[in-house]
Amino acid sequence: MRIKNILFALLLSVVSSPLVMAGEYEDALAAHGREDYKTALQLFKNAAQQGYAPAQYSLGVMYDQGQGVPQDYAEAVKWYRLAAQQGLAPAQLNLGTVYNQGQGVPQDYAEAVKWFRLAAQQGYAKAQLKLGAVYSQGKGVPQDYAEARKWFQLAAQQGDASAQGQLGMMYSLGIGVPQDYAEAVKWFRLAAQQGYVDAQGNLGAMYFNGKGVPKDRVKAHLWFNISATSGDTDAIERRNKAENLMTPEQIAEAQKMAKDCVSNKLKGCN
């Protein structure tokens, strides 16, 4: 009987340990959310030291950003690596990023690509975006625009606005894909409606030049105006150029459309 009780206790500890760590991790997230970094750090550390990958990743982020501790890239790398080796995609992405930037480790583009790929192959959109970027730039891999397009498309299909904007640019310029203005407009619009500033300006340019859509200075002004409001200085120049070719009534219409679009959080905008 005593042996059975001991075995039951051991089994219970094995089963409950991940649950305990998960509970501690949730408490840590709550503490972090209210900016109680001292408590969050200790709770993350408790779970991380027991091998809980999400806590290892979060602890790495705190060292990376200097939250509750002095900023320490080497310590961040240590925790990112432990979580990444367990297959946690966000940790793999961050580990790739520190290798790409040379923070806490010697800069190593090939090592960065290795970790970006592992996360991207799990379907992690942010890593797919990064992998697309390194293929586009030729960092750590031979430059390959077709491969870049592949990874941008995978991320874009998951709703990543940056990837949608990059994909729109590739279709607009015919890089890695046949030039297709209508397809470029499609992706610029999806990104623009999520607030991606570059895509807003690019969508305005497509309307201004009549590429992929009928030429429409009112709609061009609409998107230039929204982009300019977000600080895009090129969009300010483009908006002013459009105004020189518009009537006062058209300008007023465009301004009203932009105001309505922003009030609707960019949803349903043309």
C-alpha positions as CSV (number, residue, x, y, z in Angstrom):
1,M,0.0,0.0,0.0
2,R,2.8,2.4,0.9
3,I,4.5,1.7,-2.4
4,K,1.3,2.4,-4.3
5,N,0.8,5.7,-2.4
6,I,4.4,6.8,-3.3
7,L,3.9,5.9,-6.9
8,F,0.6,7.8,-7.0
9,A,2.3,10.9,-5.5
10,L,5.1,10.7,-8.0
11,L,2.6,10.4,-10.9
12,L,0.6,13.3,-9.6
13,S,3.7,15.5,-9.4
14,V,4.6,14.6,-13.0
15,V,1.2,15.4,-14.3
16,S,0.6,18.6,-12.3
17,S,4.1,20.1,-12.7
18,P,3.4,21.6,-16.2
19,L,0.0,22.8,-14.9
20,V,1.7,24.5,-12.0
21,M,4.3,26.1,-14.3
22,A,1.6,27.2,-16.6
23,G,-0.3,28.8,-13.7
24,E,2.8,30.5,-12.5
25,Y,3.4,31.7,-16.0
26,E,-0.1,33.2,-16.3
27,D,0.5,35.0,-13.0
28,A,3.8,36.3,-14.4
29,L,2.0,37.6,-17.5
30,A,-0.6,39.3,-15.3
31,A,2.2,41.0,-13.3
32,H,4.0,42.0,-16.5
33,G,0.7,43.5,-17.8
34,R,0.4,45.8,-14.8
35,E,4.1,46.7,-15.1
36,D,5.1,44.9,-11.9
37,Y,8.3,43.8,-13.5
38,K,10.0,42.6,-10.3
39,T,7.2,40.1,-9.6
40,A,7.0,39.1,-13.3
41,L,10.7,38.5,-13.5
42,Q,10.7,36.2,-10.4
43,L,7.7,34.2,-11.6
44,F,9.1,33.9,-15.1
45,K,12.4,32.8,-13.7
46,N,10.8,30.2,-11.5
47,A,9.0,28.5,-14.4
48,A,12.0,29.0,-16.8
49,Q,14.4,27.3,-14.5
50,Q,12.0,24.3,-14.5
51,G,12.3,24.2,-18.3
52,Y,9.0,25.8,-19.2
53,A,9.7,27.2,-22.7
54,P,7.1,30.1,-22.8
55,A,8.7,31.4,-19.5
56,Q,12.2,31.0,-20.9
57,Y,11.1,33.1,-23.9
58,S,9.5,35.7,-21.7
59,L,12.5,35.9,-19.5
60,G,14.6,36.5,-22.5
61,V,12.4,39.3,-23.6
62,M,12.7,41.0,-20.2
63,Y,16.5,40.8,-20.4
64,D,16.4,41.9,-24.0
65,Q,14.3,45.0,-23.2
66,G,15.7,45.8,-19.8
67,Q,12.4,45.3,-18.0
68,G,13.0,44.8,-14.2
69,V,16.7,44.1,-14.9
70,P,19.6,45.9,-16.5
71,Q,19.5,45.2,-20.3
72,D,21.6,42.2,-21.0
73,Y,21.6,40.8,-24.5
74,A,23.8,37.8,-23.6
75,E,21.4,36.7,-20.9
76,A,18.5,37.2,-23.3
77,V,20.2,35.0,-25.8
78,K,20.7,32.3,-23.2
79,W,17.0,32.1,-22.5
80,Y,15.9,32.5,-26.1
81,R,18.1,29.6,-27.0
82,L,16.7,27.3,-24.3
83,A,13.2,28.0,-25.5
84,A,14.1,27.9,-29.2
85,Q,15.7,24.5,-28.7
86,Q,12.3,23.2,-27.4
87,G,10.7,24.4,-30.6
88,L,9.0,27.6,-29.5
89,A,8.6,29.6,-32.6
90,P,8.7,33.2,-31.1
91,A,11.9,32.3,-29.3
92,Q,13.4,30.9,-32.6
93,L,12.4,34.2,-34.3
94,N,14.0,36.3,-31.5
95,L,17.1,34.1,-31.5
96,G,17.4,34.6,-35.3
97,T,16.9,38.3,-34.8
98,V,19.8,38.7,-32.3
99,Y,22.1,36.8,-34.7
100,N,20.9,39.0,-37.5
101,Q,21.7,42.1,-35.5
102,G,24.7,40.9,-33.6
103,Q,23.3,41.5,-30.2
104,G,24.7,39.3,-27.4
105,V,26.3,37.1,-30.0
106,P,28.6,37.7,-33.0
107,Q,26.6,38.7,-36.0
108,D,25.9,35.6,-38.1
109,Y,23.5,35.9,-41.0
110,A,23.5,32.2,-41.7
111,E,22.7,31.3,-38.1
112,A,19.9,33.9,-38.2
113,V,18.4,32.2,-41.3
114,K,18.6,28.8,-39.6
115,W,16.4,30.0,-36.7
116,F,14.1,32.1,-38.9
117,R,13.5,29.1,-41.1
118,L,12.7,26.8,-38.1
119,A,10.0,29.3,-36.9
120,A,8.7,30.0,-40.4
121,Q,8.3,26.3,-41.1
122,Q,5.9,26.1,-38.1
123,G,3.7,28.7,-39.8
124,Y,4.8,31.6,-37.6
125,A,3.9,34.7,-39.8
126,K,6.5,37.0,-38.3
127,A,9.3,34.5,-39.0
128,Q,8.0,34.0,-42.5
129,L,8.2,37.8,-43.0
130,K,11.8,37.8,-41.7
131,L,12.8,34.8,-43.9
132,G,11.3,36.6,-46.9
133,A,13.3,39.7,-46.1
134,V,16.6,37.9,-45.9
135,Y,16.0,36.2,-49.2
136,S,15.1,39.6,-50.7
137,Q,18.3,41.1,-49.3
138,G,20.6,38.1,-49.8
139,K,21.7,38.0,-46.1
140,G,22.8,34.5,-45.0
141,V,21.4,33.1,-48.2
142,P,21.8,33.8,-51.9
143,Q,19.5,36.5,-53.0
144,D,16.3,34.9,-54.4
145,Y,13.3,37.0,-55.1
146,A,11.1,34.1,-55.9
147,E,11.8,32.5,-52.6
148,A,11.3,35.9,-50.9
149,R,7.9,36.1,-52.6
150,K,7.0,32.6,-51.4
151,W,7.6,33.5,-47.7
152,F,6.0,37.0,-47.9
153,Q,2.9,35.4,-49.5
154,L,2.6,32.8,-46.6
155,A,2.8,35.6,-44.0
156,A,0.5,37.9,-46.0
157,Q,-2.1,35.2,-46.3
158,Q,-2.1,35.1,-42.5
159,G,-2.8,38.8,-42.4
160,D,0.6,40.2,-41.7
161,A,0.4,43.8,-42.9
162,S,4.2,44.2,-43.5
163,A,4.3,41.1,-45.6
164,Q,1.2,42.3,-47.5
165,G,2.9,45.6,-48.2
166,Q,6.1,43.8,-49.4
167,L,4.1,41.5,-51.6
168,G,2.3,44.5,-53.1
169,M,5.6,46.1,-53.9
170,M,7.0,42.9,-55.6
171,Y,3.9,42.7,-57.8
172,S,4.1,46.5,-58.5
173,L,7.7,46.3,-59.7
174,G,7.7,42.8,-61.1
175,I,10.3,41.5,-58.7
176,G,10.2,37.7,-58.2
177,V,6.8,37.6,-59.9
178,P,5.3,38.8,-63.3
179,Q,4.4,42.5,-62.9
180,D,0.7,42.7,-62.0
181,Y,-0.7,46.1,-60.9
182,A,-4.1,44.7,-60.0
183,E,-2.5,42.1,-57.7
184,A,-0.3,44.9,-56.2
185,V,-3.4,47.0,-55.5
186,K,-5.0,44.0,-53.7
187,W,-2.1,43.6,-51.3
188,F,-1.5,47.3,-50.8
189,R,-5.2,47.7,-49.9
190,L,-5.1,44.8,-47.4
191,A,-2.1,46.3,-45.7
192,A,-3.3,49.9,-45.9
193,Q,-6.6,48.9,-44.2
194,Q,-4.5,47.6,-41.3
195,G,-2.7,50.9,-40.9
196,Y,0.5,50.0,-42.7
197,V,1.7,53.5,-43.7
198,D,3.9,52.6,-46.6
199,A,1.1,50.6,-48.2
200,Q,-1.3,53.6,-47.7
201,G,1.0,55.8,-49.7
202,N,1.6,53.2,-52.3
203,L,-2.2,52.6,-52.7
204,G,-2.6,56.3,-53.2
205,A,0.1,56.2,-55.9
206,M,-1.7,53.4,-57.7
207,Y,-4.9,55.5,-57.8
208,F,-3.0,58.6,-58.8
209,N,-1.3,56.9,-61.7
210,G,-4.2,54.6,-62.7
211,K,-2.2,51.4,-62.2
212,G,-4.3,48.3,-61.4
213,V,-7.3,50.6,-60.8
214,P,-9.0,53.4,-62.7
215,K,-7.2,56.8,-62.2
216,D,-8.9,58.6,-59.4
217,R,-7.3,61.7,-57.8
218,V,-9.9,61.8,-55.0
219,K,-9.1,58.3,-53.8
220,A,-5.4,59.0,-54.3
221,H,-5.7,62.1,-52.1
222,L,-7.7,60.0,-49.6
223,W,-4.8,57.6,-49.1
224,F,-2.1,60.2,-49.4
225,N,-3.8,62.1,-46.6
226,I,-4.2,59.2,-44.3
227,S,-0.6,58.2,-44.8
228,A,0.6,61.8,-44.3
229,T,-1.3,62.0,-41.1
230,S,0.8,59.1,-39.8
231,G,4.0,61.0,-40.6
232,D,4.8,59.8,-44.1
233,T,6.6,62.9,-45.5
234,D,6.6,61.5,-49.1
235,A,2.8,61.2,-48.8
236,I,2.6,64.9,-47.9
237,E,4.4,65.8,-51.2
238,R,2.2,63.4,-53.1
239,R,-1.0,64.8,-51.6
240,N,0.1,68.4,-52.4
241,K,0.8,67.3,-56.0
242,A,-2.6,65.7,-56.3
243,E,-4.3,68.9,-54.9
244,N,-2.7,71.0,-57.6
245,L,-4.7,68.9,-60.1
246,M,-8.0,68.8,-58.2
247,T,-10.9,71.2,-57.9
248,P,-11.8,72.6,-54.4
249,E,-14.9,70.3,-54.5
250,Q,-12.8,67.2,-55.1
251,I,-10.4,68.2,-52.3
252,A,-13.3,68.6,-49.9
253,E,-14.7,65.2,-51.0
254,A,-11.4,63.5,-50.5
255,Q,-10.9,65.1,-47.0
256,K,-14.4,63.9,-46.0
257,M,-13.7,60.4,-47.3
258,A,-10.5,60.3,-45.3
259,K,-12.2,61.5,-42.2
260,D,-14.9,58.9,-42.5
261,C,-12.3,56.2,-43.3
262,V,-10.3,57.0,-40.1
263,S,-13.5,57.1,-38.0
264,N,-14.3,53.6,-39.2
265,K,-10.8,52.4,-38.3
266,L,-9.9,52.1,-42.0
267,K,-12.5,49.4,-42.5
268,G,-14.4,49.4,-45.8
269,C,-12.3,52.3,-47.3
270,N,-11.9,52.3,-51.1
